[in-house]
Every structure is written in structure tokens, then in C-alpha cells.
Amino acid sequence: MNKRFVSSRARLGLALGCASAASLLLYGVGVIKNDSTDFWYLILNLSLAWIPLVFALWLERILRIKLWSSRQALLVTALWLCFLPNSFYMVVDYIHLQEVDRVDLLFDVIMFTSFILNALIIGYISLYLVHQELRKRLSARACTWLVLLVFFICSFAIYVGRELRWNTWDLLINPFNMLFDITDKLLNLQSNPRLVSTTLALFVLLSSTYLVIWQAIRVIQAAKNAPRSQP
């Protein structure tokens, strides 16, 4: 890994950190304006959004020296997938705007958008890193289907978190009750129409946005590698 690549990653990490700090600053201003710590969970949710990026970087390092089928790589991949929905979950946090009376609704929309955009960007970068590792080992078509599967899992997980109120930690501390609740909803889809509509809507939103990001990166790379015309 050359120094320029490391330097570019360091600048990206710094930019992500500054953007998250800007979200915290907006939250602080909101606290002062409203004399209230409403929406404190935005900070927690943004913190959770960083976790899959850490796992993706860790997985990247592991795959330099070990096979993906190794126990360590599989474990980190599983942890990455378990926490990845947290990065995209914040897109449904807008629903909390209607819960309390505030001084300036427009400011709160801007603050929420700051947190949500940062979480989405972090999540997409995390997925992009794993996607790149997949492309080194699988065909483009296989990678596409796996990425779509990941988005479907994340979309369903967001529904489970938003509507059923389960979270990532319940996979460890309360897995059987969580599995029972989810299975019950799946077996009674007619009584839970929002399960299908919410999951599909999130899937379309997340996957289509990633498609745009993916194509934008390819265009930038193509322009960078294109031969320069002589004056």
C-alpha cells in the first residue's frame, strides 16, 4: 500500500470525522436553543454507524494475509453485517421530528439531515470496501447479487429495529425471543403489510443510491486513468 493511498485514506477519515463533529455541533446548538437534550439518541446512532466501517477496515487487513474462509475473516464479516444496518437505520429517524415541540423545526430538519447523511456515507464507504474485496475474488454478477442481498438484509433489519424495536445487541442477549417475534410476523404477512412495503421501499432507496455512488466512482476513476490530450 503506497504512501499516497494511505494519505488519501487519512484525509477521507479526517473529513468523515469533521463531518460527524459538525453534526455534534448542530446538536449542541439545538440543545442551547431549546434548553433540552431531546434527540440525544442521534449521537448514539451515529456512533453505531461508525462500527461497521471499523470492521470493514479490519476485514480488509485480515484478507491481505488470510483467506476469506478463515475463522477470523468469517467472524469479522459476520460482525460487519450485523452492525451495518445501524449505518442505514438513521434514515428513518426523521419520524422523531413529530414527537416533541421545538423552537425551530427547520433547524431540526437540517440537524437530522446532517446526522443521517453522515451515517449513510459511512455505511456506503463500509460496503464499498467489502464490495471491492469481493470483486477480487468473484465475478461482477456474483458481487452485484451479494451486494443486493446485503441491502435486502439491511432493509429488513431496519424494519425490525423501527417497528419491532429489536436491535443488534439482541442478537447476542435475546436471540430466541427476537427470532420468535420475527418469525411470527413473517408467518402473518397479511396482518403486517408494512413489513413488506417498508422493507422494499428501504431496499429501493439504499440500493439505488449506492448504484449512483458506484457509477460516480467508476466515472472518476476512468477520467483519472484516461490519457491526457496533448496541447
LOLOVEX-474002 format. One line per 5 residues: number of its first residue (from 1); their letters; for each residue x, y, z of N, C-alpha, C. Coordinates in steps of 0.1 Angstrom, whole numbers. Layout:
NUM) a) X,Y,Z,X,Y,Z,X,Y,Z; ...
END
This chain:
1) mnkrf) 9,-12,0,0,0,0,9,12,0; 8,21,-11,17,32,-12,13,43,-3; 23,53,-1,20,64,8,9,73,3; 8,75,-10,-3,83,-15,-17,78,-11; -18,64,-13,-31,58,-9,-34,59,5
6) vssra) -24,57,14,-26,59,28,-30,73,32; -23,82,25,-26,97,28,-40,100,24; -44,95,12,-58,97,8,-68,92,17; -66,80,23,-75,74,32,-75,82,45; -63,87,49,-62,95,61,-71,108,60
11) rlgla) -70,114,48,-77,126,46,-92,123,45; -96,112,40,-110,108,40,-115,106,54; -107,99,62,-111,97,76,-112,110,84; -103,119,81,-104,132,87,-116,140,83; -120,139,70,-132,145,65,-144,139,72
16) lgcas) -145,126,73,-156,120,80,-157,124,94; -145,125,101,-145,129,115,-150,143,116; -146,152,107,-150,166,108,-165,167,105; -170,159,96,-185,160,93,-193,155,105; -188,144,112,-195,140,124,-195,150,135
21) aasll) -183,157,136,-182,168,146,-191,179,143; -193,182,130,-203,192,126,-217,188,130; -220,176,129,-234,171,134,-235,173,149; -224,170,156,-225,172,171,-226,187,174; -219,195,166,-220,210,168,-235,215,166
26) lygvg) -241,210,155,-255,214,153,-264,209,164; -261,197,169,-269,192,181,-267,201,193; -255,205,195,-252,214,207,-260,227,206; -260,232,194,-268,245,191,-282,242,194; -287,231,190,-301,227,192,-305,226,207
31) viknd) -295,221,215,-297,219,229,-298,233,236; -290,242,231,-290,256,237,-303,263,233; -307,262,220,-319,269,216,-331,264,223; -332,251,225,-344,245,231,-343,242,246; -331,245,251,-328,242,266,-333,227,269
36) stdfw) -329,218,260,-334,204,261,-324,195,254; -323,183,259,-314,173,253,-323,163,245; -334,168,239,-342,159,230,-333,154,219; -336,143,214,-329,137,203,-315,133,206; -312,131,219,-298,127,222,-294,114,216
41) yliln) -303,106,212,-300,93,206,-294,94,192; -295,106,186,-288,108,173,-273,106,175; -268,110,186,-254,108,188,-250,93,190; -259,86,197,-256,72,198,-257,65,185; -268,68,177,-270,62,164,-258,64,155
46) lslaw) -253,77,155,-242,80,146,-229,72,151; -227,71,164,-216,63,169,-217,49,164; -229,43,164,-231,29,160,-228,28,145; -231,39,137,-228,39,123,-214,37,120; -205,41,129,-190,40,126,-185,26,128
51) iplvf) -192,18,136,-188,4,139,-185,-5,127; -195,-5,117,-192,-14,105,-181,-9,97; -178,4,97,-166,9,90,-153,3,96; -153,3,109,-141,-2,116,-140,-17,113; -151,-24,113,-150,-39,109,-146,-41,95
56) alwle) -150,-32,86,-147,-33,72,-132,-31,70; -126,-21,76,-112,-19,76,-104,-30,82; -109,-36,93,-103,-47,99,-103,-59,90; -114,-62,84,-116,-73,74,-106,-71,63; -105,-59,58,-95,-56,47,-81,-60,50
61) rilri) -77,-57,63,-64,-60,67,-62,-76,68; -72,-82,74,-72,-97,75,-70,-104,62; -78,-99,52,-78,-105,38,-65,-103,31; -56,-95,35,-43,-93,29,-34,-105,32; -37,-112,43,-28,-123,47,-35,-136,49
66) klwss) -49,-136,49,-56,-148,51,-67,-150,41; -72,-162,40,-83,-165,31,-96,-160,38; -106,-157,29,-119,-152,35,-126,-163,42; -122,-176,39,-128,-187,46,-122,-190,60; -112,-182,63,-106,-184,76,-115,-180,87
71) rqall) -114,-185,99,-123,-183,110,-123,-168,114; -112,-162,114,-111,-147,118,-119,-139,108; -116,-141,95,-123,-133,84,-138,-135,84; -142,-148,86,-157,-150,87,-163,-144,99; -156,-144,110,-162,-138,122,-163,-122,120
76) vtalw) -153,-116,115,-153,-102,113,-164,-98,102; -165,-106,92,-175,-104,82,-189,-105,88; -192,-114,97,-204,-116,104,-207,-104,113; -197,-99,120,-199,-87,128,-202,-75,120; -195,-74,109,-197,-62,99,-211,-62,95
81) lcflp) -216,-74,91,-230,-75,85,-240,-72,96; -237,-77,108,-247,-74,120,-248,-60,123; -237,-52,122,-237,-38,126,-240,-29,114; -239,-34,102,-241,-25,90,-255,-18,90; -265,-25,93,-279,-18,93,-279,-6,101
86) nsfym) -271,-5,112,-271,7,120,-267,19,112; -258,18,102,-254,29,94,-266,35,86; -274,26,81,-286,30,73,-298,32,81; -299,28,93,-311,29,101,-315,44,103; -305,53,104,-308,66,107,-317,73,97
91) vvdyi) -319,67,85,-327,73,75,-342,74,80; -346,65,89,-359,65,95,-361,74,107; -350,80,111,-351,88,124,-359,101,122; -361,105,109,-370,116,107,-383,115,114; -388,103,116,-401,101,122,-402,108,136
96) hlqev) -390,109,143,-390,115,156,-392,130,156; -392,137,145,-394,151,144,-407,155,149; -417,146,148,-431,149,152,-434,146,166; -424,142,174,-427,137,187,-427,148,198; -419,158,196,-418,169,206,-419,183,199
101) drvdl) -424,192,207,-425,206,203,-411,213,204; -407,219,194,-393,225,194,-394,240,189; -383,247,192,-383,262,188,-383,264,173; -375,256,166,-372,258,152,-372,245,145; -383,241,138,-384,228,132,-375,227,120
106) lfdvi) -373,238,112,-364,238,101,-350,235,105; -345,241,116,-332,239,121,-331,224,125; -341,218,131,-341,204,135,-340,195,122; -347,199,112,-346,191,99,-332,191,94; -325,203,94,-311,204,90,-302,195,99
111) mftsf) -304,196,112,-296,188,121,-298,173,119; -310,169,117,-313,155,115,-306,150,102; -307,159,91,-302,155,78,-286,154,79; -280,162,87,-266,161,90,-262,148,95; -269,144,106,-266,131,112,-269,119,102
116) ilnal) -280,120,95,-284,109,86,-275,108,74; -271,119,68,-262,119,57,-248,113,61; -243,117,73,-231,112,77,-231,97,80; -242,92,86,-244,78,88,-244,70,75; -252,76,65,-253,69,52,-240,68,45
121) iigyi) -232,79,45,-219,80,38,-210,70,44; -210,69,58,-201,60,65,-205,45,61; -218,43,61,-223,29,57,-219,26,43; -221,35,34,-218,32,20,-203,30,18; -194,37,25,-180,35,24,-176,21,29
126) slylv) -182,18,40,-180,5,46,-184,-6,36; -195,-5,30,-200,-15,20,-191,-15,8; -186,-4,3,-178,-2,-8,-164,-10,-6; -159,-9,6,-147,-16,9,-148,-31,8; -159,-36,14,-162,-50,13,-165,-54,-2
131) hqelr) -172,-46,-9,-175,-49,-23,-162,-50,-31; -153,-41,-28,-140,-42,-35,-133,-55,-33; -133,-60,-20,-127,-72,-17,-134,-84,-24; -147,-83,-25,-155,-93,-32,-151,-94,-47; -149,-82,-53,-146,-81,-67,-132,-88,-71
136) krlsa) -123,-89,-61,-111,-95,-63,-112,-110,-64; -123,-115,-59,-125,-130,-58,-137,-136,-65; -146,-127,-69,-158,-132,-76,-161,-124,-89; -170,-130,-97,-174,-123,-109,-182,-110,-105; -183,-101,-115,-191,-89,-112,-205,-92,-109
141) ractw) -211,-102,-117,-225,-105,-114,-227,-111,-100; -218,-120,-96,-220,-125,-83,-219,-114,-72; -209,-105,-74,-208,-94,-65,-220,-86,-64; -226,-83,-75,-239,-75,-76,-250,-82,-68; -252,-95,-70,-262,-102,-62,-259,-102,-47
146) lvllv) -247,-103,-44,-243,-103,-29,-246,-90,-23; -242,-79,-30,-245,-66,-25,-260,-63,-24; -267,-67,-34,-282,-66,-33,-288,-74,-21; -282,-85,-19,-286,-93,-7,-283,-86,6; -272,-80,7,-268,-72,18,-278,-61,21
151) ffics) -282,-54,10,-291,-43,11,-305,-48,15; -309,-59,11,-322,-65,15,-321,-69,30; -310,-75,34,-309,-78,48,-309,-65,57; -302,-55,52,-302,-42,60,-316,-36,60; -323,-36,49,-337,-31,48,-346,-38,58
156) faiyv) -345,-51,58,-354,-58,67,-350,-56,82; -337,-55,84,-332,-52,98,-337,-39,103; -337,-29,94,-342,-15,98,-357,-16,102; -365,-24,94,-379,-26,98,-380,-33,112; -371,-43,114,-372,-50,127,-368,-40,138
161) grelr) -358,-31,136,-354,-22,146,-365,-11,148; -370,-6,137,-380,5,138,-394,1,143; -399,-10,138,-413,-14,141,-413,-24,152; -404,-33,153,-404,-44,163,-395,-40,175; -387,-30,174,-379,-24,184,-368,-34,189
166) wntwd) -363,-43,180,-351,-51,183,-339,-44,178; -327,-47,184,-315,-41,179,-304,-51,178; -292,-47,174,-281,-56,171,-277,-64,184; -278,-57,195,-273,-64,207,-283,-75,211; -295,-75,207,-305,-85,210,-301,-98,203
171) llinp) -293,-97,192,-288,-110,186,-279,-118,196; -273,-111,205,-264,-118,215,-272,-121,228; -280,-111,233,-285,-113,246,-300,-118,246; -307,-117,235,-320,-122,235,-324,-128,221; -316,-137,216,-318,-141,202,-331,-149,200
176) fnmlf) -335,-157,210,-346,-166,208,-360,-158,207; -361,-149,217,-373,-141,216,-374,-132,204; -362,-127,200,-361,-119,187,-365,-128,175; -360,-140,174,-363,-149,163,-378,-152,163; -383,-155,175,-398,-158,176,-406,-147,171
181) ditdk) -403,-135,175,-411,-123,171,-410,-121,156; -398,-122,150,-397,-120,136,-404,-131,128; -402,-144,133,-409,-155,126,-424,-153,126; -429,-149,137,-444,-146,138,-449,-136,128; -441,-125,127,-445,-115,117,-444,-120,103
186) llnlq) -434,-128,100,-432,-134,86,-443,-144,83; -448,-151,93,-458,-161,90,-472,-155,90; -473,-142,93,-486,-135,93,-484,-122,85; -480,-123,73,-477,-111,65,-490,-103,62; -501,-109,61,-514,-102,58,-517,-93,70
191) snprl) -513,-96,82,-516,-88,93,-504,-77,95; -494,-78,87,-483,-69,89,-478,-64,75; -487,-57,68,-484,-52,55,-472,-43,54; -469,-35,65,-458,-26,65,-445,-33,64; -445,-46,68,-432,-53,68,-427,-54,53
196) vsttl) -436,-57,44,-432,-58,30,-429,-45,24; -439,-35,26,-438,-22,19,-426,-14,25; -423,-15,38,-412,-8,43,-399,-14,39; -398,-27,39,-385,-34,35,-382,-31,21; -392,-32,12,-390,-29,-2,-386,-15,-5
201) alfvl) -393,-6,2,-390,9,0,-376,12,4; -372,7,15,-358,9,20,-348,3,11; -351,-9,6,-342,-16,-4,-340,-8,-16; -351,-3,-22,-350,6,-34,-342,18,-31; -345,25,-20,-337,37,-16,-322,34,-15
206) lssty) -319,25,-6,-305,22,-3,-297,17,-15; -303,7,-23,-296,1,-34,-294,11,-46; -305,19,-48,-304,29,-60,-294,40,-57; -293,44,-44,-283,54,-40,-269,49,-42; -267,36,-38,-254,30,-39,-250,29,-53
211) lviwq) -260,26,-62,-257,24,-76,-251,37,-82; -257,49,-78,-253,62,-82,-238,64,-77; -236,61,-65,-223,63,-59,-212,54,-66; -216,42,-69,-207,32,-75,-204,37,-89; -214,42,-97,-211,47,-110,-203,60,-110
216) airvi) -206,68,-100,-198,80,-99,-183,78,-97; -180,68,-88,-167,64,-85,-160,59,-98; -167,51,-106,-162,45,-118,-159,56,-128; -168,66,-129,-165,77,-138,-153,85,-134; -151,87,-121,-139,95,-116,-127,87,-119
221) qaakn) -127,73,-117,-116,65,-119,-112,65,-134; -122,64,-143,-120,64,-157,-114,77,-162; -119,88,-156,-113,101,-160,-99,102,-155; -96,97,-144,-82,97,-138,-72,89,-146; -77,78,-151,-68,69,-159,-68,71,-174
226) aprsq) -77,80,-178,-77,84,-193,-64,91,-197; -59,88,-209,-47,95,-213,-50,110,-215; -40,118,-211,-42,133,-213,-39,137,-227; -47,146,-232,-45,151,-246,-34,161,-246; -26,160,-257,-15,170,-258,-20,183,-262
231) p) -15,194,-257,-19,208,-261,-15,211,-275
END
